[in-house]
């Protein structure tokens, strides 16, 4: 009876997990239409698309600690209710600023949901094998949601206005609020430390300033302000680290990084997120603006990335029974590197098959990292600190995904501009400019712009391949030496007793 209730509870937890991930990427296809309707400028478009992900990344550590203190189910219910209300606000936003604020607040609400779901799974499933299967299902929802966000958006945009992309979360959150108190257990840590507002503020300031600097360096001719933002953000980040090392109950327990597998997995989650988000951004734009597919067709053609993640994460527990977890993770990442290299050959008549195969192989290879790696992170701490450990894993996921849009977006923009000799800042801008030119000149501009964007996709594929190959080597070299994750637990428990 308990097992049945636990699996039903897992279904309930899968809803917010899926939706929070989808909400990060759903605007990839909706952004052009809502930007036109709201009159959003280039910088406003960037913050509409990225404010959600960066607020999740900035707040998830805080929310993990808060969940340990006030109760993980209670925090999940509060976050679900806020997410539903804010989704309605975003759907009916009257202007760019209102939508940016709504997206940022949605990120705060999403940060309450993410660590609570994973931490509750560790409480609900005591059997190690069942817990591994449950985490694999959770990881499937987590990362498939990100890949399928554009797919859902494409179908909705075909028949409804852009606000429908946000409204889809409302019924799912309503179901969570109705069934959660019945199916989900409550769990809190009576010894959880008090939240440190200074640490919360420092972490947010560091993340947002550095992201702002990275983005603005590609948009402004005068780099002074973005450079200052980067330097100040890095300095605040150093202050944050020093404070965490001195606090008895830190917001972010950096002592966990002494565990080599823990550190390797966190690094891998961040950089895999960068590679996946960057390639996803370029591929969705390539399908629409270069190959000329409609949003809904592009969404269908992008589906192999979501299916690849789903298959890879669900197959991970079976792989772990046949080989070491580190071997399964490293082997998958090597496969992702090969999938990324397929994007380098995208051109001409073979472009579409190579794109679809490349993103499918790339996503399939990340499955063991997302499923097994997440289990390693959560399993490295005592149950009463599962919320904090889950939040560290989530920070890696969301920060990597959001940073991928910024960093690889920057790389692609630089390549595009160099190929266009400074005559065009973006492919979307070239498409708009071509409409106001004579037919011959407009066609030539489009041809040149599409070739330049294809070149940026090739470079992105190379960068992603290097990242995945490097992560495979890292995982193999950072495997446990003389002591395992579990051996590190007594020190950790004594520290926080």
C-alpha positions in Angstrom: 0.0 0.0 0.0 2.9 2.4 0.9 4.6 1.5 -2.4 1.5 2.3 -4.4 1.0 5.6 -2.6 4.7 6.4 -3.2 4.4 5.8 -7.0 1.2 7.8 -7.2 3.0 10.6 -5.3 5.8 10.4 -7.9 3.2 11.1 -10.6 2.1 14.1 -8.7 5.7 15.3 -8.3 6.4 14.7 -12.0 3.9 17.5 -12.9 5.8 20.5 -11.4 9.1 19.0 -12.4 8.0 18.8 -16.0 6.4 22.2 -16.1 9.2 24.1 -14.4 11.7 22.7 -17.0 9.3 23.4 -19.9 8.8 27.0 -18.8 12.5 27.7 -19.3 12.6 26.8 -23.0 9.0 27.3 -24.1 9.6 30.8 -25.2 12.2 29.8 -27.8 9.3 29.6 -30.4 6.9 32.1 -28.7 9.4 34.9 -28.3 9.1 36.4 -31.9 5.3 36.6 -31.7 5.0 38.0 -28.2 7.8 40.4 -28.9 5.9 41.8 -31.9 2.7 42.0 -29.9 4.2 43.7 -26.9 6.8 45.8 -28.9 9.7 44.4 -27.0 13.2 45.6 -28.0 16.3 43.4 -28.2 17.4 43.7 -24.6 13.9 43.3 -23.4 13.6 40.1 -25.4 16.7 38.7 -23.8 15.4 39.4 -20.3 12.0 38.0 -21.2 13.6 34.7 -22.2 16.3 34.5 -19.5 14.9 36.2 -16.4 13.0 33.0 -15.4 16.0 30.6 -15.7 18.4 32.9 -13.9 16.0 33.5 -11.0 15.5 29.8 -10.6 19.3 29.3 -10.6 19.8 32.2 -8.2 17.1 31.2 -5.7 17.1 27.4 -5.8 19.8 27.0 -3.1 17.8 29.3 -0.8 14.6 27.4 -1.4 16.3 24.1 -0.8 17.4 25.3 2.7 14.0 26.8 3.3 12.3 23.5 2.4 14.5 21.6 5.0 13.4 24.2 7.6 9.6 24.7 7.0 8.8 21.4 5.3 9.3 20.2 1.8 5.6 19.5 1.0 4.6 22.9 2.5 7.1 24.7 0.3 6.0 22.7 -2.7 2.3 23.7 -2.1 3.2 27.4 -1.7 5.4 27.3 -4.8 2.7 25.6 -6.8 0.0 28.1 -5.9 2.3 31.0 -6.7 3.3 29.4 -10.0 -0.3 29.1 -11.1 -1.2 32.7 -10.3 1.9 34.1 -11.9 1.4 32.1 -15.0 -2.0 33.8 -15.5 -0.3 37.2 -14.9 2.4 36.4 -17.6 -0.2 35.2 -20.1 -2.1 38.5 -19.9 0.9 40.8 -19.6 0.2 44.2 -21.1 3.8 45.2 -21.9 7.4 43.9 -21.9 8.2 45.2 -18.4 5.2 43.5 -16.9 6.2 40.2 -18.6 9.8 40.5 -17.5 8.7 40.9 -13.9 6.2 38.1 -14.1 8.8 35.8 -15.6 11.3 36.7 -12.8 8.7 36.0 -10.1 7.8 32.7 -11.9 11.5 31.8 -11.5 11.3 32.4 -7.8 8.2 30.2 -7.6 9.9 27.6 -9.8 12.9 27.5 -7.4 10.6 26.4 -4.6 9.3 23.5 -6.6 12.5 22.1 -8.0 14.5 21.0 -4.9 11.3 20.0 -3.0 10.3 17.3 -5.6 13.7 15.6 -5.6 14.1 15.8 -1.8 10.6 14.3 -1.3 11.5 11.4 -3.6 14.4 10.5 -1.4 12.0 10.4 1.6 9.3 8.4 -0.2 11.5 5.6 -1.6 13.6 3.9 1.0 14.5 0.9 -1.2 17.7 1.8 -3.1 16.6 0.2 -6.4 13.2 1.8 -6.3 14.7 5.1 -5.4 17.0 4.8 -8.4 14.1 4.1 -10.7 12.1 7.0 -9.2 15.0 9.4 -9.7 15.4 8.2 -13.3 11.7 9.0 -13.9 12.2 12.4 -12.2 15.2 13.1 -14.3 13.3 12.2 -17.4 10.6 14.8 -16.6 13.2 17.3 -15.6 15.3 17.2 -18.8 12.7 16.1 -21.2 10.6 19.0 -20.1 13.3 21.4 -21.2 13.7 19.8 -24.5 9.9 19.5 -25.1 9.1 23.1 -24.1 9.5 24.4 -27.7 7.5 21.4 -29.0 4.5 22.3 -26.8 4.9 26.0 -27.6 4.8 25.2 -31.3 1.5 23.4 -31.1 -0.1 26.0 -28.9 1.1 28.9 -31.2 -0.5 27.2 -34.2 -3.9 27.5 -32.7 -3.8 30.0 -29.8 -2.2 33.3 -28.8 1.2 33.4 -27.1 -0.3 33.6 -23.6 -1.5 30.0 -23.9 2.2 28.9 -23.4 1.9 30.1 -19.8 -1.7 29.0 -19.1 -0.9 25.4 -19.7 0.7 25.3 -16.2 -2.5 26.3 -14.4 -4.5 23.0 -14.5 -1.4 20.9 -13.6 -0.6 23.1 -10.6 -4.2 22.9 -9.5 -4.0 19.1 -9.6 -0.8 19.3 -7.5 -2.5 21.4 -4.9 -5.5 19.1 -4.7 -3.6 15.7 -4.5 -0.3 16.7 -2.9 -1.6 16.9 0.7 -3.1 13.4 0.4 -0.3 11.6 -1.5 2.9 13.3 -0.4 4.5 13.0 3.0 5.8 16.0 4.9 9.4 16.1 5.9 11.5 18.8 7.6 14.9 19.0 9.3 14.4 20.2 12.9 18.1 21.1 13.0 18.0 23.1 9.7 19.9 26.3 10.0 18.4 29.8 9.7 18.4 31.4 6.3 21.1 34.0 5.9 19.7 37.0 4.0 23.1 38.4 3.2 24.1 35.2 1.5 20.9 35.2 -0.5 21.5 38.7 -1.7 25.1 38.1 -2.5 24.3 35.0 -4.6 21.6 36.8 -6.6 23.7 39.9 -7.2 26.7 37.8 -8.4 24.7 35.7 -10.8 22.6 38.6 -12.3 25.5 41.0 -12.7 27.7 38.4 -14.5 24.9 37.4 -16.8 24.1 41.0 -17.6 27.8 41.6 -18.4 28.0 38.6 -20.7 24.9 39.5 -22.6 25.6 43.3 -23.0 29.2 42.7 -24.3 27.6 41.4 -27.5 24.9 44.2 -27.8 26.9 47.4 -27.0 29.7 49.0 -29.0 31.1 50.5 -25.7 32.1 47.5 -23.5 32.9 49.6 -20.4 29.6 49.0 -18.5 29.3 45.3 -19.2 33.0 44.8 -18.3 32.4 46.6 -15.0 29.3 44.4 -14.3 31.4 41.3 -14.9 34.1 42.4 -12.5 31.7 43.5 -9.8 29.7 40.3 -10.2 32.9 38.2 -9.8 34.0 40.2 -6.8 30.6 39.7 -5.1 30.8 36.0 -6.0 34.2 35.8 -4.1 32.6 37.5 -1.1 29.8 34.9 -1.2 32.2 32.0 -1.2 34.2 33.5 1.7 31.0 34.0 3.7 29.9 30.4 3.1 33.2 29.1 4.3 32.9 31.0 7.6 29.3 30.4 8.4 28.4 27.5 10.8 25.3 26.7 8.7 26.0 28.1 5.2 23.5 28.7 2.5 25.7 26.7 0.2 27.8 24.1 1.9 31.1 24.2 -0.1 32.6 21.5 2.1 30.6 19.0 0.0 33.0 19.9 -2.9 35.7 17.9 -1.1 34.0 14.8 -2.3 35.5 14.3 -5.8 32.5 12.5 -7.5 30.1 15.1 -6.1 32.2 17.9 -7.5 32.7 16.1 -10.9 28.9 15.6 -11.3 28.1 19.2 -10.4 30.6 20.5 -12.9 29.3 18.1 -15.5 25.7 19.1 -14.9 26.6 22.8 -15.4 28.6 22.3 -18.6 26.2 19.7 -20.1 23.4 22.2 -19.5 25.5 24.9 -21.3 26.1 22.6 -24.3 22.5 21.4 -24.6 20.9 24.8 -24.2 23.3 26.4 -26.7 22.8 23.8 -29.3 19.0 23.8 -28.7 18.9 27.6 -29.2 20.8 27.4 -32.5 18.9 24.4 -33.8 15.4 25.8 -33.2 16.4 29.0 -35.0 18.1 27.1 -37.8 14.9 25.1 -38.5 12.8 28.2 -38.7 15.0 30.9 -40.2 17.3 28.9 -42.4 15.3 25.9 -43.5 12.1 27.9 -43.4 9.8 25.6 -41.4 6.8 26.9 -39.5 6.9 27.0 -35.6 4.8 23.9 -35.3 6.8 21.9 -37.9 10.0 23.1 -36.2 8.6 21.9 -32.9 8.0 18.4 -34.3 11.4 18.3 -35.9 13.0 19.3 -32.6 11.2 16.4 -30.8 14.2 14.0 -31.1 16.1 15.9 -28.5 13.3 15.4 -25.9 12.9 11.7 -26.9 16.6 11.2 -26.7 16.8 12.6 -23.1 13.8 10.5 -22.1 15.3 7.2 -23.4 18.7 8.0 -22.0 17.5 8.7 -18.5 15.1 5.8 -18.4 17.8 3.4 -19.6 20.4 4.7 -17.0 19.4 2.4 -14.1 19.7 -0.7 -16.3 23.2 0.5 -17.5 24.2 1.0 -13.8 23.5 -2.6 -13.1 25.9 -3.8 -15.8 28.8 -1.3 -15.3 30.1 1.3 -12.9 28.1 4.4 -12.8 31.1 6.6 -13.7 31.7 4.4 -16.8 28.0 4.7 -17.9 28.1 8.5 -17.4 31.4 9.0 -19.2 30.3 6.7 -22.1 27.1 8.6 -22.5 29.0 11.9 -22.6 31.3 10.6 -25.3 28.3 9.7 -27.3 27.0 13.3 -26.9 30.3 14.6 -28.2 29.8 12.5 -31.4 26.2 13.8 -31.7 27.5 17.4 -31.5 30.1 16.7 -34.2 27.3 15.7 -36.6 26.0 19.3 -36.5 29.3 20.4 -38.0 28.3 18.7 -41.3 24.9 20.4 -41.5 24.5 22.0 -44.9 22.7 21.5 -48.2 20.3 18.6 -48.9 21.6 16.5 -45.9 21.0 19.3 -43.4 17.7 18.2 -41.9 18.6 14.5 -41.3 22.0 15.5 -39.8 20.3 18.0 -37.5 17.7 15.5 -36.2 20.3 12.7 -35.8 22.8 15.0 -34.1 20.4 16.3 -31.5 19.0 12.9 -30.8 22.4 11.3 -30.2 23.5 14.3 -28.2 20.5 14.1 -25.9 20.6 10.3 -25.6 24.2 10.5 -24.3 23.3 12.9 -21.5 20.7 10.6 -20.0 23.1 8.6 -17.6 24.6 11.9 -16.3 21.2 13.4 -15.5 19.8 10.2 -13.9 22.8 8.6 -12.2 24.6 11.8 -11.5 21.6 13.3 -9.7 21.4 10.2 -7.6 25.0 10.4 -6.7 24.6 14.0 -5.5 21.5 13.4 -3.4 22.9 10.1 -2.1 26.1 11.9 -0.8 24.3 13.6 2.1 22.1 12.4 5.0 18.4 12.4 4.4 17.8 15.5 6.5 19.9 17.5 4.1 18.4 16.1 1.0 16.7 19.4 0.2 20.0 21.3 0.2 21.8 18.7 -1.9 18.9 18.6 -4.4 19.1 22.4 -4.6 22.8 22.2 -5.5 22.0 19.7 -8.3 19.2 22.0 -9.5 21.4 25.0 -9.4 23.8 23.2 -11.7 21.0 22.2 -14.1 19.3 25.6 -14.4 22.4 27.7 -14.2 24.0 25.7 -16.9 21.0 25.8 -19.1 20.5 29.6 -18.7 24.3 30.2 -19.2 24.2 28.2 -22.3 21.8 30.6 -23.9 24.1 33.5 -23.0 27.6 32.0 -23.6 27.0 29.9 -26.8 24.6 32.6 -27.9 27.5 35.0 -27.7 29.8 32.7 -29.6 27.1 32.2 -32.4 26.5 36.0 -32.6 30.3 36.7 -32.9 30.6 34.1 -35.7 27.5 35.5 -37.5 28.7 39.1 -37.3 32.2 38.2 -38.6 30.7 36.4 -41.6 28.4 39.3 -42.3 31.2 41.9 -42.0 29.2 43.9 -39.5 26.3 44.5 -41.9 23.8 42.5 -39.8 23.5 41.9 -36.0 21.2 38.9 -36.2 19.4 36.5 -38.7 16.1 37.9 -37.6 17.2 41.4 -38.3 18.4 40.3 -41.8 15.0 38.7 -42.5 13.2 41.9 -41.5 15.6 44.1 -43.5 15.2 41.9 -46.7 11.5 42.8 -46.8 12.3 46.4 -47.4 14.9 45.8 -50.2 14.4 45.1 -53.9 13.7 41.4 -54.6 17.3 40.7 -55.9 19.0 42.5 -53.0 16.7 41.0 -50.4 17.3 37.4 -51.7 21.1 38.0 -51.7 21.0 39.3 -48.1 18.9 36.3 -47.0 21.3 33.9 -48.7 24.4 35.5 -47.1 22.7 35.7 -43.6 21.6 32.0 -43.7 25.1 30.9 -44.7 26.5 33.0 -41.8 24.1 31.5 -39.3 24.9 28.0 -40.6 28.5 28.7 -39.9 27.6 29.7 -36.3 25.8 26.4 -35.9 28.9 24.5 -37.0 31.0 26.4 -34.5 28.5 25.7 -31.7 28.6 22.0 -32.6 32.4 22.0 -32.2 32.2 23.8 -28.9 29.6 21.4 -27.6 31.7 18.4 -28.7 34.7 19.7 -26.8 32.6 20.3 -23.7 31.1 16.8 -23.7 34.5 15.1 -24.4 36.1 17.1 -21.6 33.3 16.1 -19.2 33.8 12.4 -20.1 37.4 12.6 -19.2 36.6 14.6 -16.0 34.1 11.9 -14.8 36.6 9.1 -15.3 39.5 10.9 -13.6 37.4 12.2 -10.6 36.0 8.7 -9.6 36.5 7.8 -5.9 40.0 6.9 -4.9 40.4 5.6 -1.3 37.1 6.7 0.1 33.6 6.7 -1.4 30.7 9.1 -1.2 29.3 7.2 1.7 32.6 7.2 3.6 32.4 11.0 3.6 29.1 11.1 5.4 30.2 10.8 9.0 32.3 14.0 8.7 29.4 15.8 7.1 27.0 14.7 9.7 29.3 15.7 12.6 29.8 19.1 11.0 26.0 19.8 11.0 24.9 18.0 14.1 
